Amino acid sequence: MNLTNRLIWFLQISDLHLSIFHDWERVTELKEFCELTLDTIKPVAVLASGDLTDAKKKDGIGSTQYEGEWLAYHNVLTSGKVSEKTKWLDIRGNHDSFDVNNLDSPKNFYRKYSEQGQSHPRSYIYKVTNHVGMSLNMIAVDACLDPGPKRPFNFIGNLDENEILQLQSLANNSKDPIVWFGHYPTSCIFTSGSKTVRSIIGENPMSIVYLCGHLHTLGGLVPQMYTMQSEGFAELELADWKDGRTFRLLAFDKGSFSFIDIRHGQWPIILVTNPKIPWLTIRNMETEEDQKANIKYIRILAFSIDPIKHVSVQIDKEYKWRNCSNVEGSPLFITEWDYNTYSSGLHTLHVRVEDIQGRKHEINHPFSLDNSKPALKLFSQWPLNVYFPDVLLMMFVIASLANLLPLLVYRFVSKCTKCPWAIGELVTDLIGWVFPWGIYVKGKLIKDSFIYAYGFGQILTFQLPLNFILSHRLDKRMQSLPNTQYTFITSPFIYVDMIFFFLIIWQIVCCLWFFGAYGWIATIFGPLKTWSIFIALWLWNEIRKITINEIRYATGNGVMEKLNTN
């Protein structure tokens, strides 16, 4: 029996954020990855799932494409001779499309400097094959906005109906297992119509997994963001290279899929391919021969920059460690085991690996043979299971309704308008209009649900506090005695006014950030941000001058007093 004929392994790396302004070690350590790591692991492919460059200005606020960042990316791949070692499959992320007018724009450096950009400007499929002809199909999903606005309105991906049909066509022509990958999690891709990315992936019986990045482990809150989607495939978000220097090793072995996330520079690297990860219940791709091999052997991939000295395993709390033997010419180590002893419940396989230079690494691998599953932490799943366009819309609606509450409480009447939130150069040399429901630029409406998050932040941090401050000042004025004179120190309004001016300062800072992102035009013609300052100051001044009699008349008390007098 050939123990490696159905074995294939590959790598994923994501969110490189190569920058000409910050942390050049991202580049130098990527070069080390392309040389030392690829030479050691020898993967059939490397999936680079977006945000290859940072595209942010030095101040961290503005955004545009810098050719120097793309040259750094290109030079690393060229000097590392990655095309001679493996197949480098890269795809764009939202940072790679900041301020890109269209796919043929001279600013679309992905077309010029990436490995796949010249042949595949957007989504594509590529088949990888092992030494005996076993194949996997890799489908890259490009959901970047077109045109690509500057940040922050470029967070949610978008696939139109034509792109959905293209992905269906790519998948339907595959007779081999499919690994999908893209920058955006499926929760962050807006689609119109009945088809979603999840349904496209899930309806194809050959789909195994969707690999992504983008969320950066939510700032460290969710370091392992994995889930099994109800459509029947696994979705795995990878921590970033930018700050975490993380990459992922994946394998398809005898019909069984497995993976492990690794910190750059950690050696030896260990991946257990059998027994299986218990929660990773992908579609059954095992042949009868696969099932016999998987029952008979514990199977482990082990890599190090120096030859492996020994691999040993221990199950649960057994006293004895068992040595594994190497399958010649491969990184696979195996040992026979009495699987009947572990036929029920959850168990833990302890694996210890040491190379000839004394480098050691040990992992704990949970497994089960009767489909017992450990509960995945809910917090590790929700960012991938929710649908962010709906969540952001709901947040905006809730914040908008909450914004009305103080107005209702203080019987203040306000009217809403449907004017744009901002008008400005959203893409260099292209004037765009930002509405709550989308961005109108270059003659087309781009759906970007992140606008709701932007509006939610504005309401929560400015509009809502402003309403409370103004209403509270009115209430205090109503309660004060007519013709009472106050000094600055004894004024009952001093603390309210101080809070108000701190709020104005905060809004000015926000306007400066907005200026850094989109320039003068968007700042001047920005009803949501800039104009709010002047409206707030005008309202504060009007409230400061208003008399008690005017307040009473506005609330109806003055009218009632006149009627009673008559």
C-alpha positions as CSV (number, residue, x, y, z in Angstrom):
1,M,0.0,0.0,0.0
2,N,1.4,3.4,-1.0
3,L,1.2,5.5,2.1
4,T,1.6,8.9,0.4
5,N,-0.2,8.6,-2.9
6,R,-3.2,10.4,-1.5
7,L,-1.3,13.0,0.5
8,I,-1.0,16.7,-0.5
9,W,-0.1,19.7,1.7
10,F,0.0,23.5,1.1
11,L,0.2,26.8,3.0
12,Q,-1.9,29.9,3.5
13,I,-0.6,33.4,4.4
14,S,-2.8,36.5,4.8
15,D,-2.9,40.2,5.6
16,L,0.8,40.9,4.9
17,H,0.3,44.7,4.9
18,L,3.7,45.4,3.5
19,S,4.3,49.1,4.2
20,I,6.9,51.7,3.2
21,F,6.2,53.6,6.4
22,H,5.9,51.0,9.2
23,D,7.6,47.8,10.3
24,W,9.9,46.9,7.5
25,E,10.4,43.5,9.2
26,R,7.2,42.4,7.6
27,V,9.1,42.4,4.4
28,T,12.4,40.9,5.7
29,E,10.6,38.1,7.5
30,L,8.4,37.4,4.5
31,K,11.6,37.0,2.6
32,E,12.7,34.5,5.2
33,F,9.4,32.7,4.8
34,C,9.8,32.5,1.0
35,E,13.3,31.1,1.3
36,L,13.7,29.0,4.5
37,T,10.1,28.0,5.2
38,L,9.2,27.1,1.6
39,D,12.5,25.2,1.2
40,T,11.7,23.2,4.3
41,I,8.0,22.5,3.9
42,K,7.9,22.2,0.1
43,P,4.2,22.9,-0.3
44,V,2.4,22.4,-3.6
45,A,0.9,25.8,-3.3
46,V,0.9,29.0,-1.1
47,L,-2.5,30.8,-0.9
48,A,-1.9,34.5,-0.2
49,S,-5.4,35.7,0.8
50,G,-5.2,39.4,0.3
51,D,-4.1,42.7,1.9
52,L,-0.7,42.1,0.3
53,T,0.2,45.7,0.8
54,D,-0.9,48.3,3.4
55,A,-1.8,51.2,1.1
56,K,-2.2,53.6,4.1
57,K,-0.5,57.0,4.3
58,K,2.1,57.7,6.9
59,D,-0.4,59.3,9.2
60,G,-2.5,56.0,9.1
61,I,-5.6,57.9,8.1
62,G,-5.4,58.5,4.3
63,S,-5.1,55.7,1.8
64,T,-3.8,55.2,-1.7
65,Q,-1.7,52.7,-3.6
66,Y,2.1,52.9,-3.2
67,E,4.2,51.3,-6.0
68,G,7.1,50.9,-3.5
69,E,5.0,48.5,-1.4
70,W,4.1,46.4,-4.4
71,L,7.7,46.5,-5.6
72,A,8.7,45.2,-2.1
73,Y,6.2,42.4,-2.5
74,H,7.3,41.5,-6.0
75,N,11.0,41.6,-5.1
76,V,10.5,39.2,-2.2
77,L,8.8,36.7,-4.4
78,T,11.4,37.1,-7.1
79,S,14.5,36.9,-4.8
80,G,12.9,34.0,-3.0
81,K,12.4,32.2,-6.3
82,V,8.9,31.1,-5.2
83,S,7.8,30.3,-8.8
84,E,10.5,27.6,-8.9
85,K,9.5,26.1,-5.5
86,T,5.7,26.2,-5.5
87,K,2.6,27.8,-7.0
88,W,2.0,31.2,-5.3
89,L,-1.7,31.9,-5.6
90,D,-2.4,35.5,-4.5
91,I,-5.7,37.4,-4.4
92,R,-6.6,41.0,-3.7
93,G,-7.8,42.3,-0.3
94,N,-9.6,45.6,0.4
95,H,-6.3,47.4,1.1
96,D,-5.1,46.3,-2.3
97,S,-8.0,48.1,-3.9
98,F,-8.0,51.3,-1.9
99,D,-8.2,54.3,-4.4
100,V,-8.3,52.0,-7.4
101,N,-10.5,53.5,-10.2
102,N,-10.9,50.2,-12.1
103,L,-9.1,47.0,-12.9
104,D,-7.2,48.7,-15.7
105,S,-6.2,51.7,-13.6
106,P,-2.5,52.4,-13.5
107,K,-2.9,52.3,-9.7
108,N,-4.0,48.7,-9.8
109,F,-0.5,47.4,-9.1
110,Y,-1.9,43.9,-8.4
111,R,-2.1,43.5,-12.2
112,K,1.6,44.4,-12.5
113,Y,3.4,43.0,-9.5
114,S,1.5,40.0,-8.1
115,E,1.9,36.4,-9.2
116,Q,-1.6,35.9,-10.5
117,G,-2.7,39.5,-11.4
118,Q,-1.7,39.5,-15.0
119,S,-3.5,36.3,-15.8
120,H,-6.4,36.6,-13.3
121,P,-7.5,40.2,-12.5
122,R,-10.3,38.8,-10.3
123,S,-11.6,35.4,-9.3
124,Y,-9.9,32.3,-10.8
125,I,-9.4,28.5,-10.4
126,Y,-6.1,26.6,-10.3
127,K,-5.4,22.9,-10.0
128,V,-2.5,21.6,-7.9
129,T,-1.3,18.0,-8.1
130,N,1.0,15.8,-5.9
131,H,3.8,13.5,-7.0
132,V,1.4,10.8,-8.2
133,G,-1.3,12.9,-9.8
134,M,-3.7,13.5,-6.9
135,S,-5.3,16.9,-7.5
136,L,-7.1,19.7,-5.6
137,N,-8.8,22.7,-7.2
138,M,-8.1,26.0,-5.6
139,I,-10.8,28.7,-6.3
140,A,-9.8,32.3,-5.5
141,V,-12.7,34.6,-4.7
142,D,-12.1,38.3,-5.3
143,A,-14.9,40.3,-3.7
144,C,-13.2,43.7,-3.8
145,L,-15.3,46.8,-4.7
146,D,-15.0,48.2,-8.2
147,P,-14.1,51.0,-8.2
148,G,-12.3,50.7,-4.9
149,P,-13.0,53.7,-2.6
150,K,-10.4,55.0,-0.1
151,R,-10.8,53.9,3.5
152,P,-12.9,53.6,5.6
153,F,-15.7,52.9,3.1
154,N,-14.1,49.7,1.7
155,F,-14.5,47.1,4.5
156,I,-17.4,44.9,3.2
157,G,-16.8,42.9,0.0
158,N,-19.3,42.8,-2.9
159,L,-20.1,40.2,-5.5
160,D,-22.7,41.0,-8.2
161,E,-24.8,38.4,-10.0
162,N,-22.3,38.0,-12.9
163,E,-19.5,37.2,-10.5
164,I,-21.7,34.8,-8.6
165,L,-22.4,33.0,-11.9
166,Q,-18.7,32.9,-12.7
167,L,-17.9,31.3,-9.3
168,Q,-20.6,28.7,-9.9
169,S,-19.2,28.0,-13.3
170,L,-15.6,27.6,-11.9
171,A,-16.9,25.1,-9.3
172,N,-19.2,23.1,-11.5
173,N,-16.3,22.1,-13.8
174,S,-14.4,20.5,-10.9
175,K,-14.3,16.8,-10.3
176,D,-11.6,17.1,-7.6
177,P,-12.0,18.3,-4.0
178,I,-12.2,22.2,-3.9
179,V,-10.4,24.5,-1.5
180,W,-12.0,28.0,-1.7
181,F,-10.0,31.0,-0.5
182,G,-10.5,34.8,-0.5
183,H,-9.7,37.8,1.6
184,Y,-13.2,38.5,3.0
185,P,-14.9,36.0,5.3
186,T,-18.3,35.0,3.9
187,S,-19.9,37.1,6.7
188,C,-18.3,40.2,5.1
189,I,-19.4,39.7,1.5
190,F,-22.5,41.5,0.3
191,T,-24.4,39.7,-2.5
192,S,-27.6,40.7,-4.3
193,G,-30.2,38.1,-5.3
194,S,-30.9,34.7,-3.8
195,K,-27.4,33.3,-4.1
196,T,-24.8,33.9,-1.5
197,V,-21.1,32.9,-1.3
198,R,-22.1,30.3,1.3
199,S,-24.8,28.8,-0.8
200,I,-22.4,28.6,-3.9
201,I,-19.7,26.9,-1.8
202,G,-22.1,24.6,0.1
203,E,-24.1,23.4,-2.9
204,N,-21.1,21.9,-4.6
205,P,-20.4,18.4,-3.2
206,M,-16.7,18.7,-3.8
207,S,-16.2,21.8,-1.5
208,I,-14.1,21.2,1.5
209,V,-13.2,24.5,3.1
210,Y,-13.2,28.3,2.7
211,L,-10.0,30.1,3.8
212,C,-9.9,33.8,4.5
213,G,-8.3,36.6,6.5
214,H,-9.4,40.3,6.8
215,L,-10.6,40.3,10.5
216,H,-7.2,40.1,12.1
217,T,-8.5,38.0,14.9
218,L,-10.6,41.1,15.9
219,G,-7.6,42.7,17.6
220,G,-6.6,39.6,19.4
221,L,-10.1,38.9,20.9
222,V,-10.6,35.8,18.7
223,P,-7.2,34.3,18.0
224,Q,-8.7,31.1,16.5
225,M,-11.6,32.0,14.3
226,Y,-13.0,28.7,13.0
227,T,-16.5,27.4,12.2
228,M,-18.5,24.7,10.4
229,Q,-21.0,26.5,8.3
230,S,-24.5,25.0,8.1
231,E,-24.1,24.6,4.4
232,G,-21.6,21.8,5.1
233,F,-18.1,23.3,4.7
234,A,-15.5,24.6,7.2
235,E,-14.6,28.3,7.2
236,L,-11.2,29.2,8.7
237,E,-10.0,32.8,9.2
238,L,-6.2,33.1,9.5
239,A,-4.5,35.5,11.9
240,D,-2.5,38.2,10.1
241,W,1.2,38.3,9.1
242,K,1.2,42.0,9.8
243,D,1.5,41.8,13.6
244,G,1.2,38.1,14.3
245,R,3.6,36.7,11.7
246,T,1.2,33.7,11.4
247,F,0.8,31.2,8.5
248,R,-1.2,28.0,8.1
249,L,-0.2,24.5,7.1
250,L,-3.0,22.4,5.6
251,A,-3.1,18.9,4.3
252,F,-5.5,16.5,2.5
253,D,-4.5,13.0,3.4
254,K,-6.4,9.9,2.5
255,G,-9.6,11.8,2.1
256,S,-9.1,13.6,5.5
257,F,-8.6,17.4,5.8
258,S,-6.5,18.9,8.6
259,F,-4.7,22.1,9.4
260,I,-2.7,24.0,12.0
261,D,-1.8,27.7,12.5
262,I,1.9,28.4,13.1
263,R,4.0,31.4,14.2
264,H,6.8,32.2,11.9
265,G,10.1,30.9,13.2
266,Q,8.6,28.1,15.2
267,W,10.3,24.7,14.5
268,P,9.7,21.8,14.3
269,I,6.2,22.1,12.8
270,I,3.7,19.3,13.5
271,L,0.4,18.4,11.8
272,V,-1.6,15.4,12.7
273,T,-3.5,14.1,9.6
274,N,-5.0,11.1,11.3
275,P,-6.9,10.7,13.7
276,K,-9.1,13.6,12.5
277,I,-9.9,16.9,14.2
278,P,-13.2,15.9,15.8
279,W,-15.2,19.1,15.0
280,L,-14.0,19.3,11.4
281,T,-16.7,17.2,9.9
282,I,-16.3,17.9,6.2
283,R,-17.9,15.9,3.5
284,N,-16.6,12.3,3.3
285,M,-13.9,12.1,0.6
286,E,-12.5,8.8,1.8
287,T,-12.2,5.7,-0.5
288,E,-12.4,2.2,1.0
289,E,-8.7,2.0,0.8
290,D,-8.4,5.4,2.6
291,Q,-10.6,4.1,5.5
292,K,-8.4,1.1,6.0
293,A,-5.3,3.2,6.1
294,N,-6.8,5.7,8.4
295,I,-8.0,3.1,10.9
296,K,-4.6,1.3,10.9
297,Y,-2.2,4.2,11.4
298,I,-1.6,7.4,13.3
299,R,-0.3,9.7,10.6
300,I,1.8,12.9,11.3
301,L,3.5,15.4,9.1
302,A,6.7,16.8,10.7
303,F,9.0,19.5,9.3
304,S,12.1,21.2,10.6
305,I,15.0,23.1,9.1
306,D,17.3,20.2,10.2
307,P,16.5,16.5,9.8
308,I,13.9,15.1,12.2
309,K,15.6,12.9,14.9
310,H,12.4,11.3,16.2
311,V,8.7,11.6,16.5
312,S,6.8,10.0,19.4
313,V,3.2,9.9,20.5
314,Q,1.2,9.3,23.6
315,I,-2.6,8.9,23.8
316,D,-4.4,10.4,26.8
317,K,-2.4,9.7,29.9
318,E,-0.6,6.5,28.9
319,Y,2.6,5.9,30.7
320,K,4.5,4.9,27.5
321,W,5.5,7.0,24.5
322,R,5.5,5.3,21.1
323,N,8.0,6.0,18.4
324,C,6.8,6.7,14.9
325,S,8.6,5.6,11.8
326,N,9.3,7.9,8.8
327,V,7.8,7.0,5.4
328,E,11.0,7.3,3.2
329,G,11.2,10.3,1.0
330,S,8.4,12.2,2.7
331,P,7.7,14.2,5.9
332,L,5.1,11.6,6.9
333,F,5.6,9.7,10.2
334,I,3.3,6.8,11.1
335,T,2.7,4.2,13.9
336,E,0.2,1.4,14.1
337,W,-2.3,1.6,17.0
338,D,-5.1,-0.3,18.7
339,Y,-7.9,2.0,17.6
340,N,-10.6,-0.2,19.3
341,T,-9.3,1.0,22.7
342,Y,-10.3,4.6,21.7
343,S,-13.5,3.8,19.8
344,S,-15.8,6.0,22.0
345,G,-15.6,9.5,23.4
346,L,-13.1,12.3,23.1
347,H,-9.3,11.6,23.5
348,T,-6.1,13.5,23.2
349,L,-3.1,12.6,21.1
350,H,0.2,14.1,22.5
351,V,2.9,14.5,19.8
352,R,6.5,15.3,20.5
353,V,9.1,16.0,17.7
354,E,12.8,16.7,18.0
355,D,15.3,17.5,15.2
356,I,19.0,16.6,15.2
357,Q,19.9,20.1,16.5
358,G,17.8,19.6,19.6
359,R,14.9,21.8,18.6
360,K,11.8,20.4,20.2
361,H,8.1,21.0,19.9
362,E,5.0,19.3,21.4
363,I,1.3,19.6,20.6
364,N,-2.0,18.1,21.9
365,H,-4.4,16.9,19.3
366,P,-8.0,16.1,20.4
367,F,-9.7,13.3,18.4
368,S,-12.7,11.0,18.4
369,L,-13.6,7.9,16.4
370,D,-17.4,7.9,17.1
371,N,-18.2,11.5,15.9
372,S,-18.0,12.8,19.4
373,K,-17.3,16.5,19.1
374,P,-15.9,19.1,21.5
375,A,-18.0,22.3,21.6
376,L,-16.4,25.0,19.5
377,K,-16.3,28.3,21.5
378,L,-19.2,30.4,20.4
379,F,-17.0,33.5,20.5
380,S,-14.6,31.9,17.9
381,Q,-17.5,31.2,15.5
382,W,-19.8,34.3,15.5
383,P,-17.7,36.6,13.4
384,L,-17.8,34.0,10.6
385,N,-21.4,32.9,11.1
386,V,-23.2,36.3,11.2
387,Y,-23.9,38.4,8.1
388,F,-22.2,41.7,8.7
389,P,-24.2,43.8,6.1
390,D,-27.4,43.0,8.1
391,V,-25.7,43.4,11.5
392,L,-24.3,46.8,10.5
393,L,-27.7,47.9,9.2
394,M,-29.3,46.8,12.4
395,M,-26.8,48.7,14.5
396,F,-27.4,51.8,12.5
397,V,-31.2,51.5,12.8
398,I,-31.0,50.9,16.5
399,A,-28.7,53.9,17.0
400,S,-31.0,56.1,14.9
401,L,-34.0,55.1,17.0
402,A,-32.0,55.6,20.2
403,N,-31.1,59.0,18.9
404,L,-34.8,60.0,18.9
405,L,-35.5,59.0,22.5
406,P,-34.2,62.2,24.1
407,L,-36.1,64.2,21.6
408,L,-39.3,62.4,22.5
409,V,-38.5,62.7,26.2
410,Y,-38.0,66.4,26.0
411,R,-40.7,66.9,23.4
412,F,-38.3,68.2,20.9
413,V,-39.3,67.9,17.2
414,S,-36.8,67.2,14.5
415,K,-37.0,66.4,10.8
416,C,-34.7,64.1,8.8
417,T,-33.4,64.8,5.4
418,K,-32.1,62.5,2.6
419,C,-29.1,64.5,1.6
420,P,-25.7,62.7,1.2
421,W,-23.4,62.3,4.2
422,A,-20.4,63.5,2.2
423,I,-19.4,64.5,-1.3
424,G,-15.8,64.2,-2.2
425,E,-12.9,62.5,-3.9
426,L,-13.5,59.0,-2.7
427,V,-11.2,57.7,-5.5
428,T,-8.4,60.0,-6.8
429,D,-9.9,62.2,-9.5
430,L,-13.3,60.7,-9.0
431,I,-16.0,62.7,-7.1
432,G,-18.4,60.4,-5.2
433,W,-21.5,60.8,-3.0
434,V,-21.8,58.8,0.2
435,F,-25.3,57.9,1.3
436,P,-26.3,55.6,4.1
437,W,-27.3,52.9,1.6
438,G,-24.3,53.1,-0.6
439,I,-21.6,55.1,-2.5
440,Y,-22.4,56.7,-5.8
441,V,-19.2,57.0,-7.8
442,K,-18.3,56.7,-11.5
443,G,-21.9,56.4,-12.5
444,K,-22.7,53.4,-10.4
445,L,-24.0,52.7,-6.9
446,I,-21.6,50.6,-4.8
447,K,-23.2,48.7,-1.9
448,D,-20.9,49.0,1.1
449,S,-22.6,48.1,4.4
450,F,-19.7,49.5,6.4
451,I,-21.3,52.9,5.9
452,Y,-23.9,51.8,8.4
453,A,-21.1,51.2,10.9
454,Y,-19.7,54.7,10.2
455,G,-23.2,56.2,10.7
456,F,-23.6,54.1,13.9
457,G,-20.3,55.5,15.3
458,Q,-21.4,59.1,14.4
459,I,-24.7,58.7,16.1
460,L,-23.3,57.0,19.2
461,T,-20.3,59.3,19.7
462,F,-21.8,62.7,18.6
463,Q,-25.5,62.9,17.7
464,L,-26.8,61.0,20.8
465,P,-24.6,62.9,23.3
466,L,-25.5,66.2,21.6
467,N,-29.2,65.6,22.0
468,F,-28.9,64.7,25.6
469,I,-26.7,67.8,26.3
470,L,-29.0,70.2,24.5
471,S,-32.1,68.7,26.0
472,H,-30.6,68.7,29.5
473,R,-29.6,72.3,29.1
474,L,-33.1,73.2,28.1
475,D,-34.5,71.3,31.0
476,K,-32.2,73.1,33.4
477,R,-33.1,76.5,31.9
478,M,-36.8,75.6,32.3
479,Q,-36.3,74.9,36.0
480,S,-34.3,78.1,36.7
481,L,-36.0,81.2,38.1
482,P,-36.7,84.0,35.7
483,N,-34.4,87.0,35.7
484,T,-31.9,85.2,37.9
485,Q,-28.3,86.3,37.2
486,Y,-25.4,83.9,37.4
487,T,-21.7,84.2,37.4
488,F,-19.5,81.9,35.4
489,I,-18.7,79.8,38.5
490,T,-22.2,79.6,39.9
491,S,-23.9,78.9,36.6
492,P,-25.9,75.7,36.7
493,F,-25.0,75.2,33.0
494,I,-21.2,75.2,33.3
495,Y,-20.6,71.4,33.5
496,V,-23.1,70.9,30.6
497,D,-21.3,73.5,28.5
498,M,-17.9,72.0,29.2
499,I,-19.1,68.6,28.1
500,F,-20.6,70.2,25.0
501,F,-17.3,71.8,24.0
502,F,-15.4,68.5,24.6
503,L,-17.9,67.0,22.2
504,I,-17.2,69.7,19.6
505,I,-13.5,69.1,20.0
506,W,-14.0,65.4,19.4
507,Q,-16.0,66.1,16.2
508,I,-13.3,68.4,15.0
509,V,-10.7,65.6,15.5
510,C,-13.1,63.3,13.5
511,C,-13.2,65.9,10.7
512,L,-9.4,66.0,10.6
513,W,-9.4,62.2,10.2
514,F,-11.9,62.5,7.5
515,F,-9.8,65.2,5.8
516,G,-6.8,62.8,6.0
517,A,-8.8,60.1,4.3
518,Y,-10.6,62.1,1.6
519,G,-9.3,65.6,1.4
520,W,-10.8,69.2,1.5
521,I,-13.8,68.7,-0.8
522,A,-15.2,65.8,1.3
523,T,-14.5,67.7,4.5
524,I,-16.1,70.9,3.4
525,F,-19.1,69.2,1.7
526,G,-19.6,66.8,4.6
527,P,-23.1,67.3,6.2
528,L,-22.6,64.3,8.5
529,K,-19.3,65.4,10.0
530,T,-18.3,69.1,9.3
531,W,-21.7,70.6,9.0
532,S,-22.8,68.9,12.3
533,I,-20.3,71.1,14.1
534,F,-21.8,74.4,12.9
535,I,-25.4,73.1,13.4
536,A,-24.5,72.0,17.0
537,L,-22.9,75.4,17.7
538,W,-25.9,77.2,16.3
539,L,-28.3,75.1,18.4
540,W,-26.2,75.6,21.6
541,N,-26.2,79.4,21.0
542,E,-30.0,79.4,20.4
543,I,-30.6,77.4,23.6
544,R,-28.2,79.8,25.5
545,K,-30.3,82.8,24.4
546,I,-33.8,81.3,24.8
547,T,-36.1,82.7,27.5
548,I,-38.2,80.6,29.9
549,N,-41.4,82.1,28.4
550,E,-40.3,80.9,24.9
551,I,-39.6,77.4,26.2
552,R,-43.0,77.3,27.9
553,Y,-44.8,78.6,24.8
554,A,-43.0,76.0,22.6
555,T,-44.0,73.1,24.9
556,G,-47.7,74.3,24.9
557,N,-47.7,75.7,28.5
558,G,-47.8,79.3,27.2
559,V,-50.8,78.6,25.0
560,M,-52.7,76.9,27.9
561,E,-52.0,79.9,30.1
562,K,-53.3,82.3,27.5
563,L,-56.5,80.2,27.1
564,N,-57.0,80.1,30.8
565,T,-56.6,83.8,31.1
566,N,-59.2,84.3,28.4
